Amino acid sequence: MAKMHLPGSYHKLFTASVLSNLGNGVSAVAYPWIASSITRSPLLLSIIGLMATMPWLVFSLPAGVFIDRFPRRSVIVFTDVVRGIITLVVAFSIWGNRSSIHVVKTLSQATAIHTHTGLYILLLTATFLLGCAEVLGNGASQTFIPLIVETDQLETANGRMWTSESLMQNFVGPPLASLLLSISVFAPLAFDGASFFASAGLIGLIASSMIKRQAISEVKPDFKAELKEGLSWLWHHPFLRPLAFILGSINGINALGFSVFILFAQEDLHTSVITFGILSTGAAFGGALGGLLSGRIIKRFGRAFILKLVILGSPIFLIAMAFSPVWELVWFI
């Protein structure tokens, strides 16, 4: 029979997750908006978007091996501290150059902005390093939960963790970022950095006696052989191979459009800092609604039909979004 109460060590991990994900939600709005105050080049802004996702492609496999070689708690604390330091370096650099940086509030102000090369390079580097730390930290966090709760508590523990992550990153973080940006360009970055340090402190408070023994790998795997084996398996799978190409193409097309979404929001929709934060919650509300109704809809119409409908219908929604005259309609789409 499952235990009703989760241990205190889980509550520390849960609170740490709430804080760090709230910081992530703030940075998801603050970073693009600050980047648009440093450069107005669509190409340069899209490269920042590339740097944010690149670590998931190039660092995921090495991160898994690294996590298996060290205690999970230490890895999480390390990545949180690193992210906190990087964020504060960016924050103080922005603060030091505040006389030449003005948060975009009107389109007329935006058109007068010239690329600040030094800060752009710093933001580009920080984005990539934060992405690498996120890959490492998220992987360690996911495998840390089974070490502090009983097996029959995993579903409850994971469910609460993912619910709080979605709530903080998608619903609470974006509006908070808008509020902080309206106060100061420095404020959201300082908040994000502080959230990482607070998270690291809470994880560090989890007593070793409350953590189950972890098997740490000492064998050096052959990366090339394992990668070749995985790719070969995927290539010869009759269903997953075409699905991988389809989903990869969809993600690529979405990335193509949304890499410069900040410019579209500012120059075409004329969003303010506050309305951009609200606009950023649209996908979260849609995702929550879809999560609640998906099982019922799929059961009625079938997986294959729904998958085809979504793939064929997505371009229609993107085109409609491109020609929308007001941000409220884009939020709905």
C-alpha positions in Angstrom: 0.0 0.0 0.0 1.3 3.4 -1.0 2.4 5.9 1.7 0.2 8.9 1.8 2.9 11.4 2.8 5.9 12.1 0.7 9.2 12.6 2.7 10.7 15.9 3.7 13.5 15.5 1.3 11.0 15.4 -1.6 9.5 18.7 -0.4 12.9 20.3 -0.5 13.4 19.1 -4.0 9.9 20.2 -5.0 10.4 23.7 -3.6 13.7 23.9 -5.3 12.1 22.9 -8.6 9.3 25.5 -8.1 11.9 28.3 -7.6 14.2 27.3 -10.5 11.2 26.8 -12.9 9.8 30.1 -11.9 13.2 31.6 -12.8 13.1 29.7 -16.1 9.6 31.1 -16.8 10.9 34.6 -16.2 14.0 34.2 -18.4 11.8 32.7 -21.2 10.3 36.2 -21.7 13.1 38.4 -20.4 15.9 37.0 -22.5 14.1 37.5 -25.9 12.9 41.0 -24.9 16.4 42.0 -23.7 18.0 40.5 -26.8 15.6 42.7 -28.9 16.9 45.7 -27.0 20.5 44.7 -28.0 20.0 43.9 -31.7 17.1 44.2 -34.2 18.6 41.8 -36.7 16.3 38.8 -37.3 19.4 36.7 -38.2 21.2 37.5 -34.9 18.1 36.9 -32.9 17.4 33.6 -34.6 21.0 32.5 -33.8 20.3 33.1 -30.1 17.3 30.8 -30.4 19.6 28.2 -32.1 22.0 28.4 -29.2 19.2 27.8 -26.7 18.2 24.5 -28.4 21.6 23.3 -29.6 22.7 21.8 -26.2 19.8 19.3 -26.4 21.2 18.0 -29.7 24.9 17.9 -28.9 25.0 17.4 -25.2 22.2 15.1 -24.2 24.2 11.8 -24.6 27.4 13.0 -22.9 25.2 14.5 -20.1 23.6 11.1 -19.4 27.1 9.5 -19.0 28.2 12.3 -16.7 25.2 12.0 -14.5 25.8 8.3 -14.1 29.3 8.9 -12.8 28.5 11.4 -10.0 25.9 11.6 -7.2 22.7 13.1 -8.5 22.4 15.7 -5.7 25.9 17.0 -6.4 25.1 17.3 -10.1 21.9 19.3 -9.5 23.6 21.7 -7.0 26.5 22.1 -9.4 24.3 23.0 -12.4 22.1 25.4 -10.3 25.2 27.2 -9.0 26.7 27.5 -12.5 23.4 28.8 -13.9 23.1 31.3 -11.1 26.7 32.6 -11.8 26.1 32.8 -15.5 22.8 34.6 -15.1 24.3 37.1 -12.6 27.3 37.8 -15.0 24.8 38.7 -17.7 22.7 40.7 -15.3 25.6 42.8 -14.0 26.9 43.3 -17.6 23.5 44.6 -18.6 23.5 46.8 -15.5 26.9 48.1 -16.3 25.8 49.1 -19.8 22.3 50.3 -18.8 23.0 53.8 -20.2 23.3 52.3 -23.7 20.4 49.8 -23.3 16.8 50.7 -23.1 14.1 48.1 -22.8 12.0 48.3 -25.9 8.7 49.9 -25.0 7.6 51.5 -28.3 8.3 50.7 -31.9 9.8 54.1 -32.5 12.3 53.4 -29.8 13.1 50.0 -31.3 14.0 51.4 -34.7 16.8 53.5 -33.2 18.6 50.5 -31.7 21.9 49.4 -33.2 23.5 46.0 -32.4 25.6 46.1 -29.2 28.2 43.6 -30.3 29.9 42.9 -26.9 26.6 42.3 -25.1 25.3 40.2 -28.0 28.3 37.9 -27.9 27.9 37.6 -24.1 24.2 36.8 -24.4 24.9 34.2 -27.1 27.5 32.5 -25.0 25.4 32.6 -21.9 22.4 31.1 -23.7 24.4 28.1 -24.9 26.1 27.5 -21.5 22.7 27.8 -19.7 21.3 25.3 -22.2 24.1 22.8 -21.4 23.5 23.2 -17.7 19.8 22.8 -18.1 20.3 19.5 -20.0 22.5 18.2 -17.2 20.4 19.5 -14.4 17.1 18.3 -15.8 18.5 14.8 -16.4 19.9 14.6 -12.9 16.6 15.9 -11.4 14.5 13.3 -13.2 16.7 10.4 -11.9 17.0 11.9 -8.4 13.3 11.5 -7.5 13.5 7.6 -7.3 16.3 8.0 -4.9 14.3 9.9 -2.3 10.8 8.5 -2.6 9.5 4.9 -2.5 8.6 3.1 -5.7 4.8 3.3 -5.0 5.1 7.1 -4.6 6.8 7.8 -7.9 3.6 8.6 -9.9 2.4 11.1 -7.2 5.8 12.6 -6.9 6.4 13.0 -10.6 2.9 14.3 -11.2 3.3 17.1 -8.7 6.7 17.9 -10.0 5.6 18.2 -13.6 2.4 20.1 -12.7 4.4 22.7 -10.8 7.0 23.0 -13.6 4.3 23.8 -16.1 2.5 26.2 -13.8 5.7 28.1 -12.9 7.3 28.2 -16.4 4.2 28.9 -18.5 1.6 30.7 -16.3 3.4 32.5 -13.5 6.8 33.2 -14.9 5.9 35.2 -18.1 3.6 37.8 -16.4 6.2 38.2 -13.6 8.9 38.7 -16.2 6.8 41.5 -17.8 6.3 43.2 -14.4 10.0 43.0 -13.6 11.0 44.3 -17.0 8.7 47.3 -16.6 10.7 48.1 -13.4 14.2 47.5 -14.7 16.1 45.6 -17.4 18.3 44.2 -14.5 15.4 43.0 -12.3 14.3 39.7 -14.2 17.9 38.5 -14.6 18.7 39.2 -10.9 15.6 37.3 -9.9 16.5 34.4 -12.2 20.0 34.2 -10.8 18.7 34.3 -7.2 16.2 31.5 -7.9 19.0 29.2 -9.0 21.1 29.9 -5.9 18.0 29.3 -3.7 17.3 26.0 -5.5 20.9 24.9 -5.0 20.7 25.7 -1.3 17.5 23.6 -0.8 19.0 20.6 -2.7 22.1 20.9 -0.6 20.0 20.6 2.6 18.8 17.2 1.7 20.5 14.8 4.1 22.6 12.0 2.7 20.8 9.6 5.0 17.6 10.3 3.1 19.0 9.4 -0.3 19.0 5.8 -1.5 22.3 4.3 -2.6 23.1 5.2 -6.2 25.0 2.9 -8.5 27.7 5.0 -10.1 29.1 3.9 -13.4 32.9 3.5 -13.6 32.9 1.9 -17.0 33.8 4.2 -19.9 31.3 3.5 -22.7 32.2 3.6 -26.4 30.3 6.7 -27.5 30.8 6.0 -31.2 29.6 2.4 -31.0 26.5 3.3 -28.8 25.6 6.2 -31.1 25.9 4.0 -34.2 23.8 1.3 -32.6 21.0 3.7 -31.6 20.9 5.4 -35.0 20.9 2.0 -36.8 17.9 0.9 -34.7 16.0 4.1 -35.5 16.8 3.9 -39.2 15.4 0.4 -39.6 12.3 0.9 -37.5 9.3 1.0 -39.9 7.2 3.4 -37.8 9.7 5.5 -35.8 11.9 6.5 -38.7 9.2 8.3 -40.7 7.7 9.7 -37.5 11.2 11.1 -36.6 11.4 12.9 -39.9 7.9 14.2 -39.7 8.3 15.6 -36.1 11.7 16.9 -36.9 10.4 18.8 -39.9 7.5 20.2 -37.9 9.8 21.4 -35.1 12.2 22.9 -37.7 9.4 24.8 -39.4 8.1 26.0 -36.0 11.6 27.1 -35.0 11.9 29.0 -38.3 9.0 31.1 -37.4 9.2 31.5 -33.7 12.9 32.3 -33.7 12.0 35.9 -34.6 8.6 35.9 -32.8 9.7 38.7 -30.5 10.1 41.0 -33.6 6.7 40.0 -34.9 5.1 40.7 -31.5 6.8 44.1 -31.2 6.7 45.4 -34.8 3.4 43.9 -36.1 1.3 43.4 -33.0 2.7 46.4 -31.1 2.9 44.5 -27.8 4.1 46.2 -24.7 6.3 44.4 -22.1 3.2 43.5 -20.2 1.1 42.3 -23.1 4.0 40.2 -24.4 4.1 38.4 -21.1 0.4 37.6 -21.4 0.8 36.6 -25.0 3.5 34.1 -24.0 0.9 32.2 -21.8 -1.3 31.3 -24.8 0.4 28.1 -25.7 0.4 27.1 -22.0 -3.4 27.4 -21.7 -3.8 25.5 -25.0 -1.5 22.8 -23.8 -3.4 22.5 -20.5 -6.7 22.3 -22.3 -5.4 19.8 -24.8 -4.0 17.6 -22.0 -7.4 17.5 -20.3 -9.3 16.7 -23.5 -6.8 14.7 -25.5 -7.7 11.2 -24.1 -11.4 11.7 -24.8 -10.8 13.1 -28.3 -8.3 10.4 -29.4 -10.6 7.7 -28.1 -13.5 9.0 -30.2 -11.6 9.8 -33.5 -8.6 7.6 -33.3 -4.8 8.3 -33.0 -4.0 8.2 -36.8 -6.8 10.7 -37.7 -5.9 13.1 -35.0 -2.2 13.0 -35.9 -2.9 13.7 -39.5 -5.3 16.5 -38.6 -2.8 18.2 -36.3 0.1 17.9 -38.9 -2.1 19.2 -41.8 -3.8 21.8 -39.6 -0.8 23.4 -38.0 0.3 25.4 -41.2 -3.2 26.9 -41.3 -2.9 28.2 -37.8 0.6 29.6 -38.4 -0.6 31.4 -41.5 -3.6 32.8 -39.6 -1.2 34.0 -36.9 1.0 35.7 -39.4 -1.9 37.8 -40.7 -3.5 38.5 -37.3 -3.9 42.2 -36.7 -4.1 42.1 -32.8 -2.2 40.2 -30.2 -5.3 38.9 -28.5 -6.1 36.9 -31.7 -2.6 35.5 -31.8 -3.0 34.4 -28.2 -6.1 32.5 -29.1 -4.5 30.9 -32.1 
